[in-house]
Amino acid sequence: MALLPQGDPEVPGFEVTGTCLPAFEVGGDFFDYLRPNGEETGLWIAVGDVSGKGVRAAMTAAMSSGMVRAHAGEARRSRRS
């Protein structure tokens, strides 16, 4: 659950909210909100569903979430150049 956003983003003109209710204590589903170029008006939403259950799926989800954030960071940096 620590990988999931702790709050909902504020985007003018939109109401955005998300929740994840795992069937088990540990799982491989995740979502995240990312801001393009650090702007408050734009929003990227990432949704992931790793196959499997338990700690193995959670570890894969953690790595996938990190890769999404890293890739989004690269995209933001390349747009500024």
C-alpha positions, 0 to 999 in steps of 0.5 A: 500500500506504500506504493500507492498515492497517499492523496488525490491530485487536484486538477482544475475542472476534474475530480480525480480519485483512486482506490485499491482494495487488494484481495490479499494483504500483499499484491501486485496491483498499483496506480500512480499520479504523475505530473508532466514537467512539474505542471499543476495542470497536467496529469499522467495516470499509471495503472499496473496489474502484475500477475500472481499474488503475494510478496513476489507480485508485490516486489514486481509491482514495486520495481514496475512502479519505480520504472514508470516513475523513472521513465516519466522523469526522463520524459519530463527532462527531455521535454525541457531540453 
